Amino acid sequence: MRKNLSAYKQVDINSNILASDPHQIILLMFDGLLKGIATARGAIERKDFELKAQSLTKSINILDALIQSLDFDSQPEISKNFEVMYSYCIDCLMEASTSLNVAKLDEVVDMIKPVRSAWSEMPEDAKQEGLDKLKQKNDDTTAAVGA
């Protein structure tokens, strides 16, 4: 039964990703990051070290993907600031993993929650502007490759 539920959740996640625009995908990543940290916190408290390791690995992978999604070409200063913050969060999660210090998990949550909130409350016109810039960048890349 548990395996079926897990498979259903995975299909639901995959369906959400396929139907999402880049803005929604980043929001899903923030949600997955926060969920992974919460799961790791519970695992540390229960001394379930296998689940802790899995959850923190997932969270670190999400932070790495967030770093990879930054657009250093069009927004170098903002991207660098986010890269520094996400890298610091990775360091905190790694420290929490080895020290079992849940305060480090709380520190990451305290940094990520406001970013997630701002991302979810972004006005539609700002989202569209970002999508337009992304489309233009992709069109420019395609034209350069085809030339």
Summary of the structure (lengths in Angstrom):
residues: 147
radius of gyration: 17.5
end to end distance: 53.9
largest distance: 58.2
contacts: 387
relative contact order: 0.11
helix: 87%
strand: 0%
